Amino acid sequence: MLLRDELLAIFRAGVDAASAPAALAARLPEAPPASGRTLVLGCGKAAGAMAEVAAAHLPGKVEGCVVTRFGHGARGPTGGIEVIEASHPVPDAASLAAGRRIRELAATAGPGDRVVFLISGGGSSLLVDPIPGLTLESKAAINAHLVRSGTAIADINCVRRHLSQVKGGRLAAAAAAAAEDMHSFIISDVVGDDPAVVASGPTIASPFEPDRALAILAESGWAADGSLGTLIRAAAPPPVPAHPVHVIADARTALEAASAQAVARGWTVIRIGDALEGDAAATGRAHAELALRHAAAGARCLLVSGGELTVTVRVPGGRGGPNLEYLAGLMAALPEGAPVAALACDSDGIDGSEDNAGGWFDAATRAPALDCEAALAANCTFDLFQRTGGLVTTGPTRTNVNDIRLIAVGAPT
């Protein structure tokens, strides 16, 4: 098998383990609700796939609505669960319609009903219902600015939940009448797997910190006027019902499955971090040093890592994403002839601004260091990997546990 195909098979094993069919079916309630229906509400890139599993396995009358990204929708029956598709990473009118529809449905929950929330990464921009006085256009502009600024995802989500009527536990609060039979099932795409951060925590109580949210905006370079602060401070969340919260898949789920697949294929696996954060290109350079140390020792091994790296957009209009910037940094730091190949892809099948999951390189597709540095400076790593033939395109995977990165050391490349 070609090395590229082998690394792709290892990547796909990780994705499959974190998918809704593998992670959700066995965790759903088996008995019907006390006397009413089951109301399924959700958001995120995995929401369509999760809705299919819920419709197939939940007993009794099941209805509801979830929202997912365009192209990530249901591929099988979802029964009475409506699936809406909307824009990501910047919300659109469909995101607003979904947010209002799902909040209104939550408010119909009553005693005897069961409410099942299906949450995954990407839900922050897909489920949108701005606080009173804030327009969709203003919220979308703030969101786009934060995404491009290099701000950490936890800080971005702090701002998002303060601008929303459905985040920071507010969606669960809207369904409070069914609090005795309420459940959240979460596929986590955040480092640390804090349920309050995934999709900005629509079902999880979060601190009300308007000053922190405004400080994050200011530090990111957004010039917020006094009226925004007034709106945020006036939108304190209601009490959020305590209920069982299940994180059913995360980066560790994917990396353990990927590692097991690699071992089965004869690799010595070295895990170098399941929850890495920081600048993508700088992390790639650091991993090049690590790979070279293993190569110098004569090792044949696979360095496996995950987490969520970030890109600071210096040149508007550039094309690429964190995985390609990571790989460009890695290539730039490798000397010619180094016995190193690598694949880095986002588990959701989308890396940054284009439709590729990420990329890969070996000796035949490795770009010169000068080309890598130029692409990084221009935020045009997509163009670089398009030229080398190193793009990896999987299509939407309908899950999201962030990046899976594989560095093959000592293998024929």
C-alpha positions as CSV (number, residue, x, y, z in Angstrom):
1,M,0.0,0.0,0.0
2,L,1.2,3.5,-0.8
3,L,2.2,5.5,2.3
4,R,-0.4,8.2,1.5
5,D,-3.1,5.6,1.4
6,E,-1.9,4.0,4.6
7,L,-1.9,7.3,6.5
8,L,-5.4,8.1,5.1
9,A,-6.6,4.7,6.4
10,I,-5.2,5.5,9.9
11,F,-6.9,9.0,9.8
12,R,-10.2,7.5,8.7
13,A,-10.1,4.9,11.6
14,G,-9.9,7.9,14.0
15,V,-12.8,9.7,12.3
16,D,-15.0,6.6,12.2
17,A,-14.5,6.0,16.0
18,A,-15.7,9.5,16.7
19,S,-18.7,9.3,14.4
20,A,-22.4,9.3,15.6
21,P,-23.1,5.7,14.7
22,A,-20.1,4.5,16.8
23,A,-20.4,7.0,19.6
24,L,-24.1,7.7,20.2
25,A,-26.3,4.7,19.6
26,A,-25.4,2.8,22.8
27,R,-25.7,5.9,25.0
28,L,-29.3,6.9,24.2
29,P,-32.1,6.1,26.7
30,E,-33.7,2.7,26.0
31,A,-37.0,3.2,27.8
32,P,-39.7,5.6,26.5
33,P,-40.4,8.8,28.4
34,A,-42.8,8.8,31.3
35,S,-45.9,9.9,29.4
36,G,-45.0,12.3,26.6
37,R,-42.9,12.5,23.4
38,T,-39.1,12.8,22.9
39,L,-38.1,16.2,21.7
40,V,-34.7,16.1,19.9
41,L,-32.9,19.4,19.5
42,G,-29.3,20.0,18.4
43,C,-26.6,21.8,16.4
44,G,-23.2,21.2,15.0
45,K,-21.4,19.5,12.1
46,A,-22.3,16.1,13.5
47,A,-26.0,17.0,14.1
48,G,-27.4,15.5,10.9
49,A,-25.7,12.2,11.6
50,M,-26.7,12.3,15.3
51,A,-30.3,12.9,14.3
52,E,-30.2,9.8,12.1
53,V,-29.0,7.7,15.0
54,A,-31.5,9.3,17.4
55,A,-34.4,8.6,15.0
56,A,-33.4,5.0,14.7
57,H,-32.8,4.2,18.4
58,L,-35.1,6.4,20.5
59,P,-38.3,4.7,21.6
60,G,-41.8,6.2,21.3
61,K,-42.8,9.4,19.5
62,V,-39.7,11.4,18.4
63,E,-39.8,14.8,16.9
64,G,-37.6,17.9,16.9
65,C,-35.1,19.9,14.9
66,V,-31.3,20.1,14.5
67,V,-29.1,22.4,12.4
68,T,-25.8,21.5,10.7
69,R,-23.5,22.9,8.1
70,F,-24.3,23.0,4.4
71,G,-23.3,19.6,3.0
72,H,-23.2,17.9,6.4
73,G,-26.9,17.0,6.5
74,A,-28.8,13.7,6.9
75,R,-28.0,10.9,4.5
76,G,-30.6,8.6,5.9
77,P,-34.1,8.9,7.5
78,T,-34.5,11.2,10.5
79,G,-38.2,10.5,11.1
80,G,-39.9,13.5,12.8
81,I,-36.5,15.3,13.4
82,E,-36.1,18.2,10.9
83,V,-32.6,18.8,9.7
84,I,-31.7,22.4,8.7
85,E,-28.5,23.3,6.9
86,A,-26.8,26.7,7.4
87,S,-23.6,28.5,7.0
88,H,-20.3,28.0,8.8
89,P,-18.1,29.6,10.1
90,V,-20.0,32.8,9.6
91,P,-23.8,32.6,10.4
92,D,-26.4,33.4,7.8
93,A,-30.2,33.8,7.6
94,A,-30.6,30.0,7.8
95,S,-28.6,30.0,11.1
96,L,-31.0,32.6,12.4
97,A,-34.1,30.8,11.3
98,A,-32.7,27.5,12.9
99,G,-31.9,29.3,16.2
100,R,-35.4,30.7,16.5
101,R,-37.1,27.5,15.4
102,I,-35.1,25.3,17.8
103,R,-35.6,27.8,20.7
104,E,-39.4,27.9,20.0
105,L,-39.5,24.1,20.0
106,A,-37.7,23.9,23.3
107,A,-40.3,26.1,24.8
108,T,-43.0,23.6,23.9
109,A,-41.5,20.9,26.1
110,G,-43.7,20.0,29.1
111,P,-43.8,17.7,32.1
112,G,-43.7,14.0,30.9
113,D,-41.7,14.9,27.8
114,R,-38.1,13.9,27.3
115,V,-35.7,16.4,25.8
116,V,-32.5,15.1,24.1
117,F,-29.9,17.6,23.0
118,L,-27.4,16.6,20.3
119,I,-24.4,19.0,20.3
120,S,-21.2,19.0,18.4
121,G,-18.5,21.4,17.2
122,G,-19.6,24.0,14.7
123,G,-22.8,24.7,16.5
124,S,-21.8,28.2,17.5
125,S,-22.3,29.7,14.1
126,L,-25.0,27.3,13.0
127,L,-27.5,28.0,15.9
128,V,-28.0,31.7,16.1
129,D,-30.5,33.8,17.9
130,P,-29.0,37.2,18.9
131,I,-29.8,39.0,22.1
132,P,-32.5,41.7,21.8
133,G,-31.2,44.8,20.0
134,L,-28.3,43.0,18.2
135,T,-28.7,42.3,14.5
136,L,-27.6,39.2,12.6
137,E,-25.3,41.3,10.5
138,S,-23.6,42.7,13.6
139,K,-23.2,39.3,15.2
140,A,-21.9,37.8,11.9
141,A,-19.3,40.6,11.6
142,I,-18.1,40.1,15.1
143,N,-17.9,36.3,14.6
144,A,-15.9,36.7,11.3
145,H,-13.5,39.1,13.0
146,L,-12.8,36.8,15.9
147,V,-12.3,33.7,13.7
148,R,-9.7,35.6,11.6
149,S,-8.0,37.2,14.5
150,G,-6.3,34.1,16.0
151,T,-8.3,34.4,19.2
152,A,-8.5,31.1,21.1
153,I,-11.8,29.2,20.6
154,A,-12.7,29.3,24.3
155,D,-12.5,33.1,24.2
156,I,-14.5,33.3,20.9
157,N,-17.2,31.1,22.5
158,C,-17.3,33.3,25.6
159,V,-18.2,36.3,23.3
160,R,-20.6,34.2,21.3
161,R,-22.6,33.1,24.3
162,H,-22.9,36.6,25.6
163,L,-24.4,37.7,22.2
164,S,-27.0,34.8,22.1
165,Q,-30.4,33.8,23.4
166,V,-29.6,30.1,22.8
167,K,-26.0,29.7,24.0
168,G,-24.6,29.5,27.5
169,G,-27.3,27.2,28.7
170,R,-30.2,29.3,27.4
171,L,-31.5,26.6,25.1
172,A,-31.9,24.1,28.0
173,A,-33.5,26.9,30.1
174,A,-36.1,27.3,27.4
175,A,-37.0,23.6,27.9
176,A,-37.0,23.8,31.7
177,A,-40.5,22.4,32.0
178,A,-39.1,19.0,31.0
179,A,-36.1,19.2,33.3
180,E,-36.8,15.9,35.0
181,D,-36.0,14.0,31.8
182,M,-33.4,16.1,29.9
183,H,-30.1,14.8,28.4
184,S,-27.2,16.3,26.5
185,F,-25.0,14.2,24.2
186,I,-21.9,16.0,23.0
187,I,-19.2,15.3,20.4
188,S,-16.4,17.6,21.6
189,D,-14.1,19.6,19.3
190,V,-12.5,21.7,22.1
191,V,-9.3,21.1,24.0
192,G,-10.2,20.0,27.5
193,D,-13.7,18.8,26.5
194,D,-15.5,21.4,28.6
195,P,-19.2,20.9,27.6
196,A,-19.8,24.6,28.2
197,V,-17.4,25.5,25.4
198,V,-18.5,23.0,22.7
199,A,-20.9,25.0,20.4
200,S,-20.8,27.7,23.1
201,G,-22.7,25.4,25.5
202,P,-26.3,25.8,24.5
203,T,-27.4,23.4,27.3
204,I,-24.7,24.1,29.9
205,A,-24.8,26.8,32.5
206,S,-21.9,29.3,32.1
207,P,-20.7,32.3,34.1
208,F,-22.3,35.6,33.0
209,E,-19.1,37.6,32.4
210,P,-20.0,40.7,30.3
211,D,-16.7,42.5,31.2
212,R,-14.7,39.5,30.1
213,A,-16.5,39.2,26.8
214,L,-16.0,42.9,26.1
215,A,-12.3,42.6,27.0
216,I,-11.8,39.7,24.6
217,L,-13.3,41.8,21.8
218,A,-11.1,44.8,22.7
219,E,-8.0,42.6,22.8
220,S,-8.9,41.1,19.4
221,G,-9.0,44.6,17.9
222,W,-12.8,45.0,17.6
223,A,-13.9,48.5,18.4
224,A,-17.1,47.9,20.4
225,D,-19.2,50.9,21.2
226,G,-21.0,51.5,24.5
227,S,-24.3,50.3,23.1
228,L,-23.0,46.7,22.7
229,G,-21.9,46.6,26.3
230,T,-25.4,47.8,27.3
231,L,-27.0,45.0,25.3
232,I,-24.8,42.4,26.7
233,R,-25.2,43.4,30.3
234,A,-29.0,43.4,29.9
235,A,-29.1,39.8,28.7
236,A,-28.3,37.8,31.8
237,P,-29.3,34.1,31.3
238,P,-32.1,32.4,33.2
239,P,-31.4,29.4,35.5
240,V,-30.3,26.4,33.6
241,P,-31.7,23.0,34.6
242,A,-29.2,20.5,35.9
243,H,-29.3,17.3,33.8
244,P,-27.0,14.4,32.7
245,V,-24.4,15.6,30.2
246,H,-22.5,13.0,28.2
247,V,-19.3,13.7,26.2
248,I,-19.6,10.7,23.9
249,A,-16.6,11.3,21.6
250,D,-13.5,13.6,21.6
251,A,-10.0,13.9,20.2
252,R,-8.8,11.1,22.5
253,T,-11.5,8.8,21.0
254,A,-10.2,9.5,17.5
255,L,-6.5,9.3,18.3
256,E,-6.8,6.0,20.3
257,A,-8.5,4.4,17.3
258,A,-6.0,5.9,14.8
259,S,-3.2,4.7,17.0
260,A,-4.6,1.2,17.2
261,Q,-5.0,1.1,13.4
262,A,-1.4,2.2,13.1
263,V,-0.1,-0.5,15.5
264,A,-2.1,-3.1,13.5
265,R,-0.2,-1.9,10.4
266,G,3.2,-2.4,12.1
267,W,3.9,1.1,13.2
268,T,5.5,2.1,16.6
269,V,3.2,4.9,17.7
270,I,4.4,7.8,19.8
271,R,1.6,10.1,21.0
272,I,2.9,13.7,21.2
273,G,-0.2,15.4,22.5
274,D,-3.9,14.9,22.3
275,A,-4.8,18.5,23.1
276,L,-2.3,20.7,21.4
277,E,-3.0,24.4,21.0
278,G,-1.1,27.4,19.6
279,D,0.1,28.7,16.2
280,A,-0.1,26.0,13.5
281,A,3.1,26.8,11.6
282,A,5.1,27.2,14.8
283,T,3.8,23.8,16.0
284,G,4.8,22.3,12.7
285,R,8.4,23.6,13.1
286,A,8.6,22.2,16.6
287,H,7.4,18.8,15.4
288,A,10.0,18.8,12.7
289,E,12.7,19.0,15.3
290,L,11.1,16.1,17.2
291,A,10.8,14.0,14.0
292,L,14.4,14.6,13.1
293,R,15.6,13.5,16.6
294,H,13.7,10.2,16.1
295,A,15.1,9.8,12.6
296,A,18.7,10.4,13.8
297,A,18.1,7.6,16.3
298,G,17.2,5.3,13.4
299,A,13.6,4.9,14.5
300,R,10.7,3.9,12.3
301,C,7.7,5.4,14.0
302,L,4.5,7.4,13.7
303,L,4.1,10.6,15.7
304,V,0.4,11.1,16.4
305,S,-1.1,14.3,17.7
306,G,-4.4,16.2,18.0
307,G,-6.0,19.3,19.3
308,E,-6.8,22.6,17.8
309,L,-4.2,24.9,16.3
310,T,-4.9,28.4,15.1
311,V,-3.9,30.7,12.2
312,T,-3.6,34.4,12.4
313,V,-4.8,35.9,9.1
314,R,-2.2,38.5,8.0
315,V,-3.3,38.7,4.4
316,P,-7.1,38.9,3.8
317,G,-8.2,36.7,0.9
318,G,-5.5,34.0,1.5
319,R,-6.6,30.4,1.2
320,G,-5.7,27.7,3.6
321,G,-6.3,26.4,7.1
322,P,-4.5,25.2,10.3
323,N,-3.6,21.8,9.0
324,L,-2.0,23.1,5.8
325,E,-0.1,25.9,7.8
326,Y,1.1,23.2,10.2
327,L,2.4,21.0,7.3
328,A,4.0,24.0,5.7
329,G,5.8,24.9,8.9
330,L,6.9,21.2,9.3
331,M,8.2,21.1,5.7
332,A,10.0,24.4,6.0
333,A,12.0,23.1,9.0
334,L,13.0,19.7,7.4
335,P,16.3,19.4,5.6
336,E,16.3,18.0,2.1
337,G,16.2,14.2,2.1
338,A,14.9,13.8,5.7
339,P,13.1,10.5,6.0
340,V,9.8,12.1,7.0
341,A,6.3,12.2,5.6
342,A,3.2,13.6,7.2
343,L,-0.6,13.9,6.9
344,A,-2.7,16.5,8.8
345,C,-6.4,16.7,8.4
346,D,-9.4,18.1,10.3
347,S,-11.7,15.3,11.4
348,D,-14.7,17.2,10.0
349,G,-13.3,17.1,6.5
350,I,-12.9,20.9,6.3
351,D,-9.6,22.7,6.9
352,G,-10.1,26.4,6.9
353,S,-11.4,28.3,3.9
354,E,-11.6,25.7,1.2
355,D,-13.2,22.2,0.7
356,N,-10.1,20.1,1.6
357,A,-9.7,18.2,4.9
358,G,-6.0,19.1,5.0
359,G,-2.9,17.8,3.2
360,W,0.0,15.5,3.1
361,F,3.6,15.4,1.8
362,D,6.4,12.9,1.2
363,A,9.7,13.1,-0.6
364,A,7.9,13.4,-4.0
365,T,5.5,16.2,-3.0
366,R,7.6,18.1,-0.4
367,A,7.9,21.8,-1.2
368,P,11.1,23.7,-0.9
369,A,11.5,25.7,2.4
370,L,11.4,29.0,0.5
371,D,8.1,28.1,-1.1
372,C,6.7,27.1,2.3
373,E,7.8,30.4,3.9
374,A,6.3,32.4,1.1
375,A,3.0,30.6,1.4
376,L,2.9,31.1,5.1
377,A,3.6,34.8,4.8
378,A,0.8,35.2,2.3
379,N,-1.7,32.8,4.1
380,C,-1.8,30.9,0.8
381,T,-1.0,27.4,1.9
382,F,-3.9,26.0,-0.1
383,D,-2.3,27.2,-3.3
384,L,1.1,25.7,-2.3
385,F,-0.4,22.2,-1.7
386,Q,-2.6,22.5,-4.8
387,R,0.7,22.9,-6.8
388,T,2.4,20.0,-5.1
389,G,-0.6,17.6,-5.3
390,G,-0.6,17.4,-1.6
391,L,-4.3,18.3,-0.9
392,V,-6.4,15.7,0.9
393,T,-10.2,15.9,0.2
394,T,-12.5,13.6,2.0
395,G,-15.8,15.5,1.9
396,P,-17.9,16.2,5.0
397,T,-17.3,13.4,7.6
398,R,-20.3,14.6,9.7
399,T,-18.3,14.5,13.0
400,N,-15.9,17.0,14.5
401,V,-13.2,16.2,17.1
402,N,-10.6,18.6,15.6
403,D,-7.3,17.7,14.0
404,I,-5.6,14.4,13.5
405,R,-1.9,14.7,12.6
406,L,0.4,11.9,11.6
407,I,4.2,12.1,11.0
408,A,5.8,9.0,9.5
409,V,9.5,8.8,10.5
410,G,12.0,6.4,8.9
411,A,9.6,4.9,6.4
412,P,10.2,4.9,2.6
413,T,8.7,8.1,1.3
